[in-house]
Amino acid sequence: MWPAGANRTGSRGAASGWLGSGAANAAGLAAGYALDALLGDPRRGHPVAGFGQFAAALERRLYQPRRTSGAGFAALAVGVPVVLGAAAAAATRHRPLARAALVAAATWTVLGGRTLRREATVMSQALRRADLPAARQRLGHLCGRDPAALDEPELARATVESVAENTSDAVVAPLVWGAVAGLPGLLGYRAANTLDAMVGHRSERYAQFGTAAARLDDALNLVPSRLTGLLTIGAAPLVRGDRTHAWHVWRRDRADHPSPNAGQCEAAMAGALGVRLGGRNVYFGRYEVRPFLGDGPRPEARHIDRAARLSGAVGLAALGVTVAYAATSRPRRVTTGWLTRRLTRLGARSEMESPSGRRARPGR
């Protein structure tokens, strides 16, 4: 029995607030996905570019070739958008229309599905015309490999691998974190993923400083990358692929990739398309030799088109899963406390490791 009418009303109000927030988050995710599908990335003044400028300025102030310094940098750079997102979520807790509008805007900002598919299509068209100079020039929009000596199959392979990995990074993962944590999840994930691209790779400058950013990105993508792999397998028949073969390749080859997450997406894509991915990747001034994923022939332009269609199907499936989760689950209260403590521990522990102890960040 309720001890007082006021308490009962307050409890019901709080419960309805949580329910309203979840439904608003779900509606915002769906609307933001639709905006990305229709409009793609903003042409000018992209907020992610603005965050990159902020992070670069912060790096100039905080950089020291130590892992503890990198952990502090990552905690602050990711913590700022998380705090902003949490403040916006708190301000709109009982205003579902405003919450849905903010989530839609944030989702549109952090997603990159349309742009990814458009770049893949441009690459496919160049290869179909046998215009290798145009294809090599365009590759930089998708990955950081040196295209100078790449032939058509290698350009196609680089494109298919980039589509596979970025379907997770630019579509599935933002939706997952938006469903789990709303505005702070959307903004925090994109900030962490951007930091990983900026400082999370092995180089003389970032071998120590970038460790925390790289490990944070790995942790945030553990679930989304595996969901991407499973959805890729499930959607394989939509591009004339075989689910059974895709499942077999994914189970067999996913752990062979040097990244704990990219292998999930690339192995599933290789199995779904019936091609062989992996091999020798040439970057500017270095190269990597990776195990093969899949059993089929080397990719061609037609496989890029199928990969782009499959990426779109996976995005729609991920939208359905995440919207359903957001609508029926209580949104998480997100703070920066866990993030700061975790990154500080990572940095302190990593400071005692040898430099060779850090796993190399594979280039894309």
N, C-alpha and C positions, 0 to 999 in steps of 0.2 A: 504494500500500500504506500502511495506517495505521501510523505510527511507534510507537504505544503503544495498548494496549487501553483505558487510562483515557481517553485523548483521544478515541478513537472513541466510547466510551460517552457522554462528555460532549457530543460533537457531535450524536449521535443524540438525547440528552435535550433539547438545545436545539431541535433540529428538531421533535421531538414537542411541545415546549412551544409553539412558534409555531403548529403545526397545531391543537393543542388550543385555543389562544386564538382562532384564526379560527372554529373550529366553535362555540365557546362564544359568541362575539360574534354569530354568525348565529342561534343558538338564542335568545339574549337579545333580539335585534331582533324575531324572530317572536313571542316571548312578550309583549314589551312592546306590540307592535302589537295583539295579541289583547286585552290588558288595556285599552288605550285604546278599542278597538271595543266592548268589553263595558261598561266603567265610565265612560268619559269622563274629564274632568279631575277631580282630587281636589277635593272640595267645600271643605275647610278645610285651612289650612296648606300651600298649594301652594308647592313649592320655588322656582318661578319668581317668585312674589310676594316671597318672602324675598330672592332675588337682587336684585329691583328695589329693595327697601329698602336693601340693602347698597350698590348702585350709587348711589342717591340720596344716601346719607350720604357716600360717597366723592366724589361731585361737589361737595358743599358744601365739602369740604376742599380740593379741587384746582382748582376752577373759576377760570379766568381767560379773558378773551375773546381767546384766541390758539389757533391750530391746534396748536402744539407742546404746549400744556397738554392739549388734547383728545386728542392722540395718546398722551400718557402716561397719561391717565385710561383710555382704551380698552384700552391694553396691560395695565394693572394689573387693571381690572375683568374682562377676559376671561381674563387669565393665571391668576387665582386658581382659577376652576373647572377650567381646563385642567390646572393642577398637581395639584389634588385628584383629577381623573379619572386622570391619569397615575400618581399614587401608588396609587390603588385598582387600576388595571390591573396595576401591578408586583406588588402584594401578592397578586394572584390569578392570576398568570401560569401557575402549575402547579396551579391549583385550578379546573378548568373549571366545576364546578357553581356555585361561589361567583361566578366571573366571569359566568356566564350569568344568575344571579340579579341581580347588580348592573346588568348591561346591560339586563335586562328592566325593572328599576325605573327606570333613567334614561330608557329609551325611552318608557315610559308617562308619565313626568313631562314630557318635552319635546314629545310629540306632541299634536295638538289636532284630529284628524280628526273624531271623534264630536261634539265640541262644535261644530265648524264646521258640520257637516251639521244638527245639531239647531237651531242658530240660524237657518239658512237655511229649515228647515221651518217654524219658528214664524213667520218673516216671510211665507212663502208662505201660511200659513193666515190670517194677518191680512189680507192683500191679497185673498184669496178671499172673505172676509167683508165686504170693502169697509170694513174698520176702519182707516182711515188714521191716526187718532191712535195706535192701538196699534202699527202698523207704524213710524210715525215714532219712537215711544219706543224701539222695539226696535233701530233701526238702529245706535245707539251701541254695541251689542254686536259689530258687524261692522266698522265703519269710523268715521272721524272727520268725516264730512260733516255739514253743517247740514241736518236733515231738515224744517225748519219749512215750507218752501215746495215740497217735493217731491211730485209726484203719483205715481200708481201706477206708470207706466212708469219714472220716475226712481228710485223706491224699488226697483223690481225690478232696474234696471240696476246700481245701487250694490251690491245683494246679489250678483248674478251676478259682477260684477267682483271683489268681495271673496272670493267662493268660489274663483274662478280663481286669484287671487294667493296666497291663504292655503293652497290645496292644495299649492303649492310650499313656502311658508314654514313651514307647521305640520305637514306630512306628508312630502313628498318630500325636502326638504333635510335634516331631521334623520336620516332613514333613510340618505341618501347619506353624510353625515359619520360616522354610526355605523358604516357598513360600511367606510369608508376608515380611520378612526382609532379606532374603539371608544369607550370611555368618554370620553377627552379630546375626541374629535370631537363626541359628543352634547352634552356640557356646554358646550364652547366655542362650538359653533354657536348653541345657544339663548341663551347669554350675549350673543353678538355681535348676534343678531337683536333681543333685548330692548333692548340699548343703542341700536340704530338707532331703535326705536320711541320711546325716551325722549329722545334728544338729536340724532338724525340728520336732523331736519327743519329747513327754513329758517325762522328767526325771529330777532329781534334778539339774543336771548340765545345761540342756538346756531349762528348763521351761520358762526362761526369754530370754536368749541369742538367742534361736532358733526361736523366734516368727516371725521375719521379713522374714527369709528364708522360713518358712512354709507358710506364707501368700503370699509371692511372687510366690511360686510354685502353690498354689491354684489359684491365679489370672491367671497365664500363662496357666493353664490347663482347665479353664472354657469352652472355645470354643472347644478345641480338645476332651475333654471327652464327650461332648454332640454330637459332630460329630461321635465319636466312637460308642456311643449308637445307633445313627440312622443308621449308616452303618452296625452295627451288626444285627439290625432288618431287614434291606434290604437284607442282605446276608443269613438270617436264612434258606431259602429253600435249600441252597447248602449243608447243613448238616442235611437235613430232618426235619428242624424246621418249625414252623408256624409263618408267619409274624404277623398275627392278634393277636395271643396269645403273641408273644414277645412284640408287641406294648402295649398291655393291661398291662402286667407285668411291663414294663418300666415306663409307665405313673403312675401306682399305687404305685410302690415300690421304685423308684429311690431316693426320698427324705428321705427315712427311714434310709439310711446309714449315719454314723457319718461324713463321708467325703463328701464335696459338689461335688466332682468329681468322686470318685470311685463308688459311687452308680449308676451313669449314666451307666457305663460300666458293672458292675456286674448284675444290674437288667435286662439289655438287654440280657446279656449272659444267665442268668437263664431262661428268657422267651424263648430264641431261642433254648436252649437245652432241655427245659421242665423239669428242675430240681429245687431243692430248695437249695439256698445258704444262708449264714448267720448262726448265732447261736453263740455258745461259742468258742471263740478263746483263746488258751492258749499260752502265751509267757513265756519267762524266768523270773520267779518271779512275774508275774501278769497275769491277764486274762481280757477279754472283752466279754460282752454278747451283740450281735447285733441282730436287728430284722431280721426275715426271708425275703428273696427275692425269689419270685417264689412260685409255688404251687406243684411241682412234687416231685419225690422221691429224696433221697440223691444221690449225684453223685457216679459214679463208674468209673473204668478204661476206659470203652468205651466212657464215656462222655469227658474224657481228650482228647482223639483222635479227637473227634468232635470239641472241643474247639480250639485245635491247628489248625485244618483245617479252622475253622471260622476266627481265628485270621489272618491267611494268606490271606483269601479272603478280610477281612476288610483292611488289609494293601495295597493290590492291588487297592481297591476302593479308599482309601485315596490318594494313589499315583496319580491316575487319576484326582481326584479333585484338588489336590495341584499343579500338573504340569500344568493343564489348567489355574488355577488362576495365577501362576507365569508367564506363557507365555503371558498372556493378560493384566496384571496389571503392573503399574509403581512401581518398587521397592521402599520401604520406606527408607528414610535416617535415620539411627539409630545413636543416641548419648547416652551418659550415663547421660545426664542432668536430664531427667525425672526419670530415675532409682534412682539416688542419692537423688533427692528431695522427691520422693515418699517414699523411705525407711526411710529417716530421719523423715518425718512426721509420718510414722507408728510407729517408735521407740519412738518419743517424746510423741505421744498420748498414746501408750501402756504403757509407764512408769507410767502413772497416774492410770492405771487400776489395780484392784486387781489381784493377781496371779491366782485366780480361774476363772478369766474372759477369759482366753485363752482356746480355744477349744482344746481338746485332739487330738493329731495326731494319728489316728488309725494305728496299726501295720498291716503289710501285711501278 
